[in-house]
Amino acid sequence: MFKKLFLLVFLAAFAFGTEVKVSFYELLATPNNKTLLKELGRENILSSKSEPGTQAIFFISAKSKPELFYVLEFYKDETAYKKHTSSEHFKKFASESAEILASKKAFSVRKRAAYSKNLTPERLKEAYFRIINLNLKAKSDAKFEKIIKKYMQKSVDDGTLAQFAFSLKETPNKWVMVEIYKDEASFESYRHSENYKAYAKERAGLIDEFDGFGLKNEISFSKIKF
């Protein structure tokens, strides 16, 4: 009986896979230290790329506020994340960046949707990123997830490089979307597409607040297709 139970648990784990670990940070550099933070981030990310369990890292800065940075990371699982944070290169980044940060926020997020093309270094180099913060109306969570999965997949099929959606674990009605486009012109083109118009119309009754802004890629990599 015990053997059968163990086999069922093992097969279930194999079928559903381990949960991907996502970490998401907002970093605000102190005045005159944004260049140093870029250098520290670049060194850490280049070293992280060789870690087997580190799937993708996106290090981006706000176009309207260059000292404001975001770091979005994907790991195979919690074990891979802990291995990354115990590495010497991460410890160096954490220690040295702490001295030049005005603030640091860690967001505990749940991945709700993720779609992408192959995010090659060439595609990411000049890519245009956007972050959208959303507050959903009460009891809109499940319906909104269904909507974004439908339209995000189509947007990637139609030309968007990547679309990610996360809800905050502490406040599930708050969502963060991260979008990647070839360039800013591609974003403007998509914004006027029939797919986007249909998406905007269908989501309209579910959202209380909406705020989006553009970001510049500093250094990013992805070893997987989402």
C-alpha positions as CSV (number, residue, x, y, z in Angstrom):
1,M,0.0,0.0,0.0
2,F,2.8,2.4,0.9
3,K,4.6,1.7,-2.3
4,K,1.5,2.4,-4.3
5,L,1.0,5.7,-2.5
6,F,4.6,6.7,-3.0
7,L,4.3,5.9,-6.7
8,L,1.2,8.0,-7.1
9,V,2.9,11.0,-5.4
10,F,6.0,10.6,-7.6
11,L,3.9,10.4,-10.8
12,A,1.9,13.4,-9.7
13,A,5.0,15.4,-9.1
14,F,6.4,14.3,-12.5
15,A,3.2,15.2,-14.3
16,F,2.8,18.7,-12.9
17,G,6.5,19.5,-12.5
18,T,8.1,21.6,-9.8
19,E,6.9,25.2,-9.4
20,V,9.0,27.8,-11.1
21,K,10.4,30.4,-8.7
22,V,9.9,34.0,-9.7
23,S,11.6,37.0,-8.0
24,F,10.8,40.6,-8.8
25,Y,12.6,43.6,-7.3
26,E,12.4,47.4,-7.6
27,L,15.7,49.1,-7.0
28,L,16.2,52.9,-6.6
29,A,19.8,54.1,-6.9
30,T,20.9,57.0,-4.9
31,P,21.7,60.2,-6.9
32,N,24.7,59.9,-9.2
33,N,25.0,56.1,-8.6
34,K,22.8,54.7,-11.4
35,T,25.9,53.9,-13.6
36,L,27.6,52.0,-10.7
37,L,24.4,50.0,-10.1
38,K,24.3,49.1,-13.8
39,E,27.9,47.8,-13.6
40,L,27.2,45.8,-10.5
41,G,24.0,44.3,-12.1
42,R,25.8,43.5,-15.3
43,E,28.6,41.6,-13.5
44,N,26.1,39.6,-11.4
45,I,23.8,38.7,-14.3
46,L,26.7,37.6,-16.6
47,S,27.9,35.3,-13.9
48,S,24.3,34.1,-13.2
49,K,23.8,33.0,-16.8
50,S,25.9,29.9,-16.3
51,E,23.8,28.6,-13.4
52,P,21.9,25.6,-14.6
53,G,18.7,26.4,-12.7
54,T,18.6,30.1,-13.6
55,Q,16.2,30.3,-16.5
56,A,16.0,34.1,-17.2
57,I,16.9,37.5,-15.7
58,F,15.7,40.8,-17.0
59,F,17.5,44.0,-15.6
60,I,15.7,47.1,-16.8
61,S,15.5,50.8,-16.0
62,A,12.6,53.2,-16.2
63,K,12.8,55.6,-19.2
64,S,11.3,58.5,-17.3
65,K,13.4,57.9,-14.2
66,P,16.8,56.3,-15.1
67,E,17.8,55.7,-11.5
68,L,14.8,53.4,-11.0
69,F,15.5,49.8,-11.9
70,Y,13.5,46.5,-12.0
71,V,14.9,43.0,-11.8
72,L,12.6,40.1,-12.9
73,E,14.1,36.6,-12.5
74,F,12.9,33.1,-13.2
75,Y,14.4,30.0,-11.6
76,K,13.6,26.3,-12.2
77,D,12.5,25.9,-8.6
78,E,13.2,27.2,-5.1
79,T,16.3,25.1,-4.8
80,A,17.8,26.8,-7.9
81,Y,16.9,30.2,-6.4
82,K,18.6,29.4,-3.1
83,K,21.7,28.2,-5.0
84,H,21.8,31.5,-6.9
85,T,21.5,33.6,-3.7
86,S,24.2,31.6,-2.0
87,S,26.7,32.2,-4.9
88,E,29.7,34.6,-4.4
89,H,28.7,36.8,-7.3
90,F,25.2,37.4,-5.9
91,K,26.6,38.1,-2.4
92,K,28.9,40.6,-3.9
93,F,26.1,42.3,-5.8
94,A,23.8,42.3,-2.7
95,S,26.6,43.8,-0.5
96,E,27.9,46.4,-2.8
97,S,24.6,47.5,-4.2
98,A,23.2,48.0,-0.7
99,E,25.5,51.0,-0.2
100,I,24.2,52.8,-3.2
101,L,20.4,52.1,-3.0
102,A,18.0,54.7,-1.8
103,S,15.3,51.9,-1.6
104,K,14.8,48.3,-2.4
105,K,11.4,46.5,-2.7
106,A,10.9,42.8,-3.1
107,F,7.5,41.8,-4.5
108,S,6.2,38.3,-3.7
109,V,4.4,37.3,-6.9
110,R,2.4,34.4,-8.3
111,K,2.9,33.8,-12.0
112,R,-0.5,33.8,-13.8
113,A,0.6,33.8,-17.4
114,A,3.8,33.8,-19.5
115,Y,4.3,33.6,-23.2
116,S,7.2,34.5,-25.4
117,K,9.2,33.9,-28.6
118,N,12.8,32.7,-28.3
119,L,14.3,35.7,-26.4
120,T,17.7,35.7,-28.1
121,P,20.4,38.2,-27.1
122,E,19.9,40.0,-30.4
123,R,16.1,40.4,-29.7
124,L,16.6,41.6,-26.1
125,K,19.5,44.0,-26.8
126,E,17.3,46.8,-28.1
127,A,14.0,45.6,-26.7
128,Y,11.4,48.0,-25.3
129,F,9.9,46.8,-22.0
130,R,6.7,48.0,-20.3
131,I,5.4,47.5,-16.8
132,I,1.7,47.8,-16.1
133,N,0.3,47.9,-12.6
134,L,-3.4,47.0,-12.2
135,N,-5.9,47.0,-9.3
136,L,-8.8,44.6,-10.1
137,K,-12.3,45.0,-8.9
138,A,-13.6,42.5,-6.3
139,K,-14.1,38.9,-7.5
140,S,-12.6,39.7,-10.9
141,D,-9.4,37.6,-10.5
142,A,-10.4,34.4,-12.3
143,K,-12.2,36.2,-15.2
144,F,-9.2,38.5,-15.7
145,E,-6.8,35.6,-15.8
146,K,-8.8,33.9,-18.5
147,I,-8.9,37.1,-20.6
148,I,-5.2,37.8,-20.4
149,K,-4.2,34.2,-21.3
150,K,-6.3,34.4,-24.5
151,Y,-5.0,37.8,-25.6
152,M,-1.4,37.5,-24.4
153,Q,-0.9,34.3,-26.4
154,K,-2.3,36.0,-29.6
155,S,-0.2,39.1,-29.1
156,V,3.0,36.9,-29.0
157,D,1.8,35.0,-32.1
158,D,1.2,38.4,-33.8
159,G,4.7,39.9,-33.0
160,T,5.1,40.8,-29.3
161,L,8.3,39.3,-28.0
162,A,7.0,38.3,-24.5
163,Q,4.0,38.8,-22.2
164,F,4.1,38.1,-18.4
165,A,1.4,38.5,-15.8
166,F,1.7,38.2,-12.0
167,S,-0.5,38.8,-9.0
168,L,0.9,39.9,-5.7
169,K,0.5,37.1,-3.1
170,E,-0.3,39.5,-0.2
171,T,-2.9,41.4,-2.2
172,P,-4.2,39.2,-5.0
173,N,-6.3,42.0,-6.6
174,K,-3.1,43.8,-7.5
175,W,-1.4,42.6,-10.7
176,V,1.8,43.4,-12.5
177,M,2.3,42.9,-16.2
178,V,5.6,42.9,-17.9
179,E,5.6,43.2,-21.7
180,I,8.6,43.0,-24.1
181,Y,8.5,44.5,-27.7
182,K,11.1,44.6,-30.4
183,D,11.2,48.4,-30.0
184,E,8.9,51.3,-29.0
185,A,7.4,51.5,-32.5
186,S,6.3,47.9,-32.2
187,F,4.5,48.7,-29.0
188,E,2.7,51.6,-30.6
189,S,1.7,49.4,-33.5
190,Y,0.4,46.7,-31.2
191,R,-1.5,49.3,-29.2
192,H,-3.6,50.1,-32.3
193,S,-4.1,46.4,-33.3
194,E,-7.5,44.8,-33.3
195,N,-6.3,42.2,-30.7
196,Y,-5.3,45.0,-28.2
197,K,-8.5,46.9,-28.8
198,A,-10.6,43.7,-28.1
199,Y,-8.5,43.0,-25.0
200,A,-8.9,46.6,-23.7
201,K,-12.7,46.4,-24.2
202,E,-13.1,43.1,-22.5
203,R,-11.0,43.9,-19.4
204,A,-12.5,47.4,-18.9
205,G,-15.2,46.4,-16.5
206,L,-12.7,44.5,-14.3
207,I,-10.2,47.2,-13.5
208,D,-10.2,49.9,-10.8
209,E,-6.8,51.4,-11.5
210,F,-4.3,51.2,-14.4
211,D,-0.8,52.6,-14.7
212,G,1.9,51.7,-17.3
213,F,5.3,53.0,-18.3
214,G,8.2,52.2,-20.5
215,L,11.6,50.7,-19.6
216,K,14.9,50.2,-21.2
217,N,16.8,47.0,-21.3
218,E,20.1,47.2,-19.4
219,I,21.2,43.5,-19.5
220,S,18.9,40.5,-19.8
221,F,19.0,36.9,-20.9
222,S,16.5,34.0,-21.2
223,K,17.5,30.4,-21.7
224,I,14.0,29.2,-22.2
225,K,10.9,30.0,-24.3
226,F,7.9,30.7,-22.1
